[in-house]
């Protein structure tokens, strides 16, 4: 019974991740939150588990690719000092 709801739990976790990111952006921040990526990755991992349990390996493989991409963004984000990976500040112009 628990395995039948793994996909629903995973999707619920992904919804929570998007709520985290939405709350962050409503505060005026224009970056990607680390917490969003971590919670999102957990949700996708649950979808991967569900894919293998329910024998839909093609879906599980696509979700695995999504998980790898999310982790690469998280690694890139971790290498920066600030918490935002995407900064939408205007570029500085050279003085003449």
The first five atom37 places (N, CA, C, CB, O) and aatype in JSON, in Angstrom:
{
  "aatype": [20, 20, 20, 20, 20, 20, 20, 20, 20, 20, 20, 20, 20, 20, 20, 20, 20, 20, 20, 20, 20, 20, 20, 20, 20, 20, 20, 20, 20, 20, 20, 20, 20, 20, 20, 20, 20, 20, 20, 20, 20, 20, 20, 20, 20, 20, 20, 20, 20, 20, 20, 20, 20, 20, 20, 20, 20, 20, 20, 20, 20, 20, 20, 20, 20, 20, 20, 20, 20, 20, 20, 20, 20, 20, 20, 20, 20, 20, 20, 20, 20, 20, 20, 20, 20, 20, 20, 20, 20, 20, 20, 20, 20, 20, 20, 20],
  "atom_mask": [
    [1, 1, 1, 1, 1],
    [1, 1, 1, 1, 1],
    [1, 1, 1, 1, 1],
    [1, 1, 1, 1, 1],
    [1, 1, 1, 1, 1],
    [1, 1, 1, 1, 1],
    [1, 1, 1, 1, 1],
    [1, 1, 1, 1, 1],
    [1, 1, 1, 1, 1],
    [1, 1, 1, 1, 1],
    [1, 1, 1, 1, 1],
    [1, 1, 1, 1, 1],
    [1, 1, 1, 1, 1],
    [1, 1, 1, 1, 1],
    [1, 1, 1, 1, 1],
    [1, 1, 1, 1, 1],
    [1, 1, 1, 1, 1],
    [1, 1, 1, 1, 1],
    [1, 1, 1, 1, 1],
    [1, 1, 1, 1, 1],
    [1, 1, 1, 1, 1],
    [1, 1, 1, 1, 1],
    [1, 1, 1, 1, 1],
    [1, 1, 1, 1, 1],
    [1, 1, 1, 1, 1],
    [1, 1, 1, 1, 1],
    [1, 1, 1, 1, 1],
    [1, 1, 1, 1, 1],
    [1, 1, 1, 1, 1],
    [1, 1, 1, 1, 1],
    [1, 1, 1, 1, 1],
    [1, 1, 1, 1, 1],
    [1, 1, 1, 1, 1],
    [1, 1, 1, 1, 1],
    [1, 1, 1, 1, 1],
    [1, 1, 1, 1, 1],
    [1, 1, 1, 1, 1],
    [1, 1, 1, 1, 1],
    [1, 1, 1, 1, 1],
    [1, 1, 1, 1, 1],
    [1, 1, 1, 1, 1],
    [1, 1, 1, 1, 1],
    [1, 1, 1, 1, 1],
    [1, 1, 1, 1, 1],
    [1, 1, 1, 1, 1],
    [1, 1, 1, 1, 1],
    [1, 1, 1, 1, 1],
    [1, 1, 1, 1, 1],
    [1, 1, 1, 1, 1],
    [1, 1, 1, 1, 1],
    [1, 1, 1, 1, 1],
    [1, 1, 1, 1, 1],
    [1, 1, 1, 1, 1],
    [1, 1, 1, 1, 1],
    [1, 1, 1, 1, 1],
    [1, 1, 1, 1, 1],
    [1, 1, 1, 1, 1],
    [1, 1, 1, 1, 1],
    [1, 1, 1, 1, 1],
    [1, 1, 1, 1, 1],
    [1, 1, 1, 1, 1],
    [1, 1, 1, 1, 1],
    [1, 1, 1, 1, 1],
    [1, 1, 1, 1, 1],
    [1, 1, 1, 1, 1],
    [1, 1, 1, 1, 1],
    [1, 1, 1, 1, 1],
    [1, 1, 1, 1, 1],
    [1, 1, 1, 1, 1],
    [1, 1, 1, 1, 1],
    [1, 1, 1, 1, 1],
    [1, 1, 1, 1, 1],
    [1, 1, 1, 1, 1],
    [1, 1, 1, 1, 1],
    [1, 1, 1, 1, 1],
    [1, 1, 1, 1, 1],
    [1, 1, 1, 1, 1],
    [1, 1, 1, 1, 1],
    [1, 1, 1, 1, 1],
    [1, 1, 1, 1, 1],
    [1, 1, 1, 1, 1],
    [1, 1, 1, 1, 1],
    [1, 1, 1, 1, 1],
    [1, 1, 1, 1, 1],
    [1, 1, 1, 1, 1],
    [1, 1, 1, 1, 1],
    [1, 1, 1, 1, 1],
    [1, 1, 1, 1, 1],
    [1, 1, 1, 1, 1],
    [1, 1, 1, 1, 1],
    [1, 1, 1, 1, 1],
    [1, 1, 1, 1, 1],
    [1, 1, 1, 1, 1],
    [1, 1, 1, 1, 1],
    [1, 1, 1, 1, 1],
    [1, 1, 1, 1, 1]
  ],
  "atom_positions": [
    [[0.82, -1.2, 0.0], [0.0, 0.0, 0.0], [0.86, 1.27, 0.0], [-0.93, 0.0, 1.21], [0.54, 2.24, -0.68]],
    [[1.96, 1.25, 0.76], [2.81, 2.44, 0.82], [3.46, 2.71, -0.53], [3.89, 2.27, 1.9], [3.69, 3.86, -0.89]],
    [[3.75, 1.64, -1.28], [4.41, 1.83, -2.57], [3.46, 2.43, -3.6], [4.96, 0.51, -3.07], [3.91, 3.07, -4.55]],
    [[2.17, 2.24, -3.43], [1.22, 2.83, -4.36], [1.15, 4.34, -4.18], [-0.17, 2.21, -4.17], [0.78, 5.06, -5.11]],
    [[1.49, 4.81, -3.02], [1.39, 6.25, -2.78], [2.74, 6.95, -2.88], [0.78, 6.51, -1.41], [2.83, 8.14, -2.6]],
    [[3.8, 6.23, -3.27], [5.12, 6.85, -3.38], [5.12, 7.98, -4.4], [6.17, 5.8, -3.76], [5.72, 9.03, -4.17]],
    [[4.44, 7.77, -5.52], [4.38, 8.82, -6.54], [3.63, 10.04, -6.02], [3.71, 8.29, -7.82], [4.03, 11.18, -6.27]],
    [[2.55, 9.82, -5.31], [1.78, 10.94, -4.77], [2.58, 11.7, -3.72], [0.46, 10.45, -4.16], [2.53, 12.93, -3.66]],
    [[3.32, 10.97, -2.89], [4.16, 11.64, -1.89], [5.24, 12.44, -2.6], [4.79, 10.6, -0.92], [5.51, 13.58, -2.23]],
    [[5.86, 11.85, -3.63], [6.89, 12.56, -4.39], [6.36, 13.82, -5.03], [7.47, 11.66, -5.46], [7.01, 14.87, -4.98]],
    [[5.19, 13.74, -5.63], [4.6, 14.92, -6.25], [4.23, 15.96, -5.2], [3.36, 14.54, -7.07], [4.35, 17.16, -5.45]],
    [[3.78, 15.52, -4.04], [3.49, 16.44, -2.95], [4.73, 17.17, -2.47], [2.85, 15.71, -1.79], [4.68, 18.36, -2.16]],
    [[5.84, 16.45, -2.4], [7.11, 17.06, -1.99], [7.55, 18.09, -3.03], [8.21, 15.98, -1.8], [8.06, 19.15, -2.68]],
    [[7.35, 17.78, -4.31], [7.7, 18.73, -5.37], [6.84, 19.98, -5.28], [7.55, 18.07, -6.75], [7.33, 21.08, -5.52]],
    [[5.57, 19.83, -4.94], [4.7, 20.99, -4.75], [5.22, 21.86, -3.6], [3.24, 20.54, -4.46], [5.23, 23.09, -3.7]],
    [[5.65, 21.23, -2.52], [6.22, 21.97, -1.39], [7.46, 22.74, -1.83], [6.57, 21.01, -0.22], [7.68, 23.88, -1.41]],
    [[8.29, 22.09, -2.67], [9.49, 22.76, -3.18], [9.12, 24.02, -3.96], [10.3, 21.81, -4.07], [9.75, 25.07, -3.79]],
    [[8.11, 23.91, -4.8], [7.71, 25.09, -5.58], [7.11, 26.18, -4.69], [6.69, 24.69, -6.66], [7.26, 27.36, -4.98]],
    [[6.46, 25.8, -3.61], [5.94, 26.8, -2.66], [7.1, 27.53, -2.0], [5.03, 26.13, -1.59], [7.04, 28.75, -1.8]],
    [[8.17, 26.79, -1.65], [9.36, 27.42, -1.07], [9.94, 28.45, -2.04], [10.43, 26.34, -0.73], [10.26, 29.57, -1.65]],
    [[10.08, 28.06, -3.31], [10.65, 28.96, -4.31], [9.74, 30.16, -4.55], [10.89, 28.23, -5.62], [10.23, 31.28, -4.72]],
    [[8.45, 29.93, -4.56], [7.5, 31.02, -4.77], [7.57, 32.03, -3.63], [6.07, 30.47, -4.92], [7.56, 33.24, -3.86]],
    [[7.63, 31.54, -2.39], [7.73, 32.43, -1.24], [9.02, 33.23, -1.3], [7.67, 31.63, 0.08], [9.04, 34.42, -0.95]],
    [[10.09, 32.61, -1.74], [11.38, 33.29, -1.88], [11.29, 34.4, -2.92], [12.49, 32.28, -2.26], [11.82, 35.49, -2.72]],
    [[10.63, 34.12, -4.02], [10.54, 35.13, -5.08], [9.59, 36.25, -4.71], [10.11, 34.48, -6.38], [9.77, 37.38, -5.16]],
    [[8.57, 35.96, -3.92], [7.65, 37.01, -3.49], [8.32, 38.03, -2.57], [6.46, 36.39, -2.78], [7.84, 39.15, -2.43]],
    [[9.44, 37.64, -1.97], [10.18, 38.57, -1.12], [11.05, 39.51, -1.95], [11.05, 37.8, -0.14], [11.77, 40.35, -1.41]],
    [[10.98, 39.37, -3.26], [11.74, 40.25, -4.14], [13.04, 39.66, -4.63], [12.02, 41.52, -3.43], [13.79, 40.32, -5.36]],
    [[13.33, 38.45, -4.24], [14.57, 37.8, -4.68], [14.39, 37.23, -6.07], [14.99, 36.69, -3.7], [13.33, 36.7, -6.41]],
    [[15.42, 37.34, -6.87], [15.34, 36.89, -8.26], [16.28, 35.71, -8.5], [15.68, 38.04, -9.21], [16.76, 35.54, -9.62]],
    [[16.53, 34.92, -7.51], [17.45, 33.8, -7.64], [16.76, 32.48, -7.34], [18.64, 33.98, -6.73], [15.56, 32.42, -7.07]],
    [[17.55, 31.43, -7.38], [17.04, 30.1, -7.09], [17.49, 29.72, -5.68], [17.54, 29.06, -8.14], [18.66, 29.85, -5.34]],
    [[16.57, 29.26, -4.87], [16.83, 28.93, -3.48], [17.39, 27.51, -3.37], [15.55, 29.06, -2.64], [16.9, 26.6, -4.05]],
    [[18.41, 27.33, -2.53], [18.97, 25.99, -2.31], [17.93, 25.03, -1.75], [20.18, 26.07, -1.37], [17.87, 23.87, -2.14]],
    [[17.12, 25.53, -0.85], [16.08, 24.69, -0.25], [15.12, 24.13, -1.28], [15.31, 25.47, 0.79], [14.68, 22.99, -1.18]],
    [[14.81, 24.95, -2.28], [13.94, 24.49, -3.37], [14.57, 23.29, -4.06], [13.69, 25.62, -4.38], [13.91, 22.27, -4.27]],
    [[15.84, 23.41, -4.42], [16.5, 22.34, -5.15], [16.6, 21.06, -4.32], [17.88, 22.78, -5.57], [16.43, 19.96, -4.86]],
    [[16.87, 21.19, -3.04], [17.0, 20.01, -2.19], [15.66, 19.3, -2.05], [17.54, 20.39, -0.8], [15.59, 18.08, -2.21]],
    [[14.61, 20.04, -1.76], [13.29, 19.44, -1.6], [12.79, 18.88, -2.93], [12.29, 20.47, -1.04], [12.17, 17.82, -2.96]],
    [[13.06, 19.6, -4.01], [12.68, 19.13, -5.35], [13.38, 17.81, -5.67], [13.03, 20.2, -6.41], [12.76, 16.89, -6.21]],
    [[14.67, 17.73, -5.35], [15.43, 16.5, -5.61], [14.88, 15.33, -4.81], [16.9, 16.71, -5.28], [14.84, 14.21, -5.31]],
    [[14.47, 15.57, -3.58], [13.87, 14.5, -2.77], [12.57, 14.01, -3.42], [13.59, 15.0, -1.33], [12.33, 12.81, -3.49]],
    [[11.75, 14.94, -3.9], [10.51, 14.56, -4.58], [10.76, 13.75, -5.83], [9.71, 15.79, -4.92], [10.07, 12.76, -6.09]],
    [[11.75, 14.16, -6.62], [12.08, 13.42, -7.84], [12.64, 12.04, -7.49], [13.1, 14.21, -8.69], [12.35, 11.07, -8.19]],
    [[13.43, 11.95, -6.43], [13.95, 10.65, -6.0], [12.81, 9.7, -5.65], [14.9, 10.82, -4.8], [12.88, 8.51, -5.94]],
    [[11.78, 10.22, -5.02], [10.6, 9.38, -4.71], [9.9, 8.93, -5.99], [9.61, 10.15, -3.81], [9.4, 7.81, -6.06]],
    [[9.87, 9.8, -7.0], [9.28, 9.4, -8.28], [10.12, 8.33, -8.96], [9.13, 10.62, -9.2], [9.57, 7.44, -9.63]],
    [[11.43, 8.39, -8.82], [12.31, 7.36, -9.38], [12.03, 6.02, -8.71], [13.8, 7.76, -9.22], [11.92, 4.99, -9.38]],
    [[11.94, 6.03, -7.39], [11.64, 4.8, -6.65], [10.31, 4.22, -7.1], [11.61, 5.06, -5.14], [10.19, 3.02, -7.33]],
    [[9.31, 5.08, -7.24], [8.0, 4.62, -7.68], [8.07, 4.04, -9.09], [6.98, 5.77, -7.63], [7.4, 3.05, -9.39]],
    [[8.86, 4.64, -9.96], [8.99, 4.15, -11.33], [9.57, 2.75, -11.38], [9.86, 5.07, -12.13], [9.12, 1.92, -12.18]],
    [[10.55, 2.48, -10.54], [11.14, 1.14, -10.52], [10.22, 0.12, -9.86], [12.47, 1.16, -9.82], [10.16, -1.03, -10.28]],
    [[9.51, 0.55, -8.82], [8.6, -0.38, -8.14], [7.43, -0.75, -9.05], [8.07, 0.24, -6.83], [7.03, -1.91, -9.11]],
    [[6.89, 0.24, -9.75], [5.72, -0.01, -10.6], [6.11, -0.46, -12.0], [4.87, 1.23, -10.69], [5.26, -0.54, -12.88]],
    [[7.4, -0.75, -12.22], [7.92, -1.29, -13.48], [7.69, -0.35, -14.67], [7.27, -2.64, -13.76], [7.41, -0.8, -15.78]],
    [[7.82, 0.94, -14.43], [7.82, 1.92, -15.51], [9.22, 2.53, -15.55], [6.71, 3.04, -15.31], [9.44, 3.68, -15.17]],
    [[10.14, 1.72, -16.01], [11.55, 2.09, -15.97], [11.88, 3.27, -16.89], [12.41, 0.91, -16.34], [12.81, 4.03, -16.62]],
    [[11.13, 3.42, -17.98], [11.39, 4.56, -18.85], [11.11, 5.88, -18.13], [10.54, 4.47, -20.13], [11.87, 6.84, -18.26]],
    [[10.03, 5.93, -17.39], [9.72, 7.12, -16.6], [10.77, 7.33, -15.51], [8.31, 7.0, -15.97], [11.18, 8.46, -15.25]],
    [[11.19, 6.25, -14.89], [12.21, 6.35, -13.84], [13.52, 6.88, -14.41], [12.44, 4.98, -13.17], [14.2, 7.67, -13.75]],
    [[13.87, 6.47, -15.62], [15.11, 6.95, -16.23], [15.03, 8.44, -16.53], [15.41, 6.17, -17.53], [15.99, 9.18, -16.28]],
    [[13.9, 8.9, -17.05], [13.74, 10.34, -17.3], [13.8, 11.12, -15.99], [12.41, 10.61, -18.03], [14.4, 12.2, -15.93]],
    [[13.18, 10.59, -14.95], [13.25, 11.26, -13.65], [14.67, 11.25, -13.1], [12.3, 10.6, -12.65], [15.07, 12.19, -12.41]],
    [[15.43, 10.21, -13.39], [16.82, 10.16, -12.98], [17.63, 11.26, -13.67], [17.43, 8.78, -13.28], [18.49, 11.88, -13.05]],
    [[17.36, 11.49, -14.94], [18.03, 12.58, -15.67], [17.68, 13.92, -15.02], [17.63, 12.58, -17.17], [18.54, 14.77, -14.85]],
    [[16.41, 14.11, -14.68], [15.98, 15.34, -14.01], [16.69, 15.5, -12.68], [14.45, 15.34, -13.8], [17.12, 16.6, -12.33]],
    [[16.83, 14.41, -11.92], [17.51, 14.46, -10.64], [18.98, 14.85, -10.81], [17.4, 13.12, -9.92], [19.5, 15.67, -10.05]],
    [[19.64, 14.27, -11.8], [21.04, 14.61, -12.05], [21.18, 16.1, -12.41], [21.61, 13.74, -13.19], [22.09, 16.77, -11.92]],
    [[20.29, 16.6, -13.25], [20.34, 18.02, -13.63], [20.1, 18.92, -12.41], [19.29, 18.33, -14.72], [20.78, 19.94, -12.25]],
    [[19.15, 18.56, -11.57], [18.88, 19.35, -10.36], [20.09, 19.34, -9.43], [17.64, 18.82, -9.62], [20.42, 20.36, -8.81]],
    [[20.75, 18.2, -9.33], [21.92, 18.11, -8.47], [23.1, 18.92, -9.04], [22.33, 16.64, -8.28], [23.87, 19.51, -8.28]],
    [[23.23, 18.94, -10.36], [24.28, 19.76, -10.97], [24.05, 21.24, -10.69], [24.33, 19.52, -12.48], [25.0, 21.98, -10.42]],
    [[22.8, 21.67, -10.75], [22.49, 23.07, -10.42], [22.78, 23.33, -8.95], [21.0, 23.4, -10.74], [23.3, 24.39, -8.6]],
    [[22.46, 22.37, -8.09], [22.73, 22.53, -6.66], [24.23, 22.61, -6.39], [22.12, 21.37, -5.86], [24.68, 23.41, -5.57]],
    [[25.01, 21.79, -7.09], [26.47, 21.85, -6.94], [26.99, 23.2, -7.41], [27.16, 20.7, -7.75], [27.84, 23.8, -6.75]],
    [[26.49, 23.67, -8.52], [26.9, 24.98, -9.04], [26.5, 26.08, -8.07], [26.26, 25.24, -10.43], [27.26, 27.03, -7.85]],
    [[25.33, 25.97, -7.5], [24.86, 26.95, -6.52], [25.72, 26.92, -5.27], [23.39, 26.69, -6.16], [25.99, 27.97, -4.68]],
    [[26.15, 25.73, -4.87], [26.97, 25.61, -3.68], [28.35, 26.19, -3.85], [27.09, 24.17, -3.29], [29.01, 26.54, -2.87]],
    [[28.81, 26.31, -5.09], [30.13, 26.87, -5.32], [30.14, 28.39, -5.27], [30.65, 26.4, -6.66], [31.21, 29.0, -5.24]],
    [[28.98, 29.0, -5.25], [28.89, 30.45, -5.15], [28.78, 30.83, -3.67], [27.67, 31.0, -5.96], [28.32, 30.04, -2.85]],
    [[29.21, 32.04, -3.36], [29.14, 32.49, -1.97], [27.72, 32.88, -1.57], [30.08, 33.66, -1.75], [27.3, 32.65, -0.44]],
    [[27.0, 33.49, -2.5], [25.64, 33.88, -2.17], [24.71, 32.7, -2.42], [25.2, 35.12, -2.98], [25.14, 31.68, -2.95]],
    [[23.45, 32.84, -2.07], [22.51, 31.74, -2.16], [21.77, 31.72, -3.48], [21.53, 31.82, -1.04], [20.99, 30.79, -3.72]],
    [[21.98, 32.69, -4.34], [21.28, 32.72, -5.62], [22.22, 32.34, -6.74], [20.68, 34.12, -5.87], [23.34, 32.83, -6.83]],
    [[21.76, 31.46, -7.6], [22.57, 31.06, -8.75], [22.28, 31.96, -9.94], [22.3, 29.59, -9.12], [23.15, 32.19, -10.78]],
    [[21.06, 32.46, -10.0], [20.67, 33.3, -11.12], [20.52, 34.72, -10.6], [19.35, 32.78, -11.8], [19.63, 35.0, -9.79]],
    [[21.35, 35.58, -11.05], [21.28, 36.97, -10.62], [20.85, 37.81, -11.8], [22.64, 37.45, -10.05], [21.46, 37.76, -12.87]],
    [[19.82, 38.57, -11.6], [19.29, 39.39, -12.69], [19.65, 40.86, -12.5], [17.78, 39.23, -12.78], [18.9, 41.75, -12.9]],
    [[20.8, 41.11, -11.89], [21.25, 42.48, -11.75], [21.73, 43.0, -13.09], [22.35, 42.59, -10.7], [22.29, 42.23, -13.87]],
    [[21.55, 44.26, -13.37], [22.03, 44.81, -14.63], [23.55, 44.74, -14.7], [21.56, 46.25, -14.8], [24.24, 44.88, -13.69]],
    [[24.05, 44.53, -15.88], [25.5, 44.47, -16.1], [26.1, 45.85, -15.9], [25.82, 43.94, -17.51], [25.5, 46.87, -16.25]],
    [[27.31, 45.87, -15.34], [27.99, 47.15, -15.12], [28.62, 47.6, -16.43], [29.07, 47.03, -14.01], [29.21, 46.81, -17.17]],
    [[28.47, 48.87, -16.7], [29.03, 49.43, -17.93], [30.4, 50.01, -17.64], [28.1, 50.51, -18.53], [30.65, 50.54, -16.56]],
    [[31.27, 49.89, -18.6], [32.59, 50.46, -18.46], [32.52, 51.97, -18.6], [33.56, 49.86, -19.51], [31.79, 52.5, -19.45]],
    [[33.28, 52.66, -17.76], [33.33, 54.11, -17.86], [34.32, 54.49, -18.94], [33.72, 54.76, -16.51], [35.37, 53.88, -19.08]],
    [[33.97, 55.52, -19.69], [34.83, 55.98, -20.77], [35.69, 57.12, -20.33], [34.02, 56.4, -21.96], [36.49, 57.63, -21.12]]
  ]
}
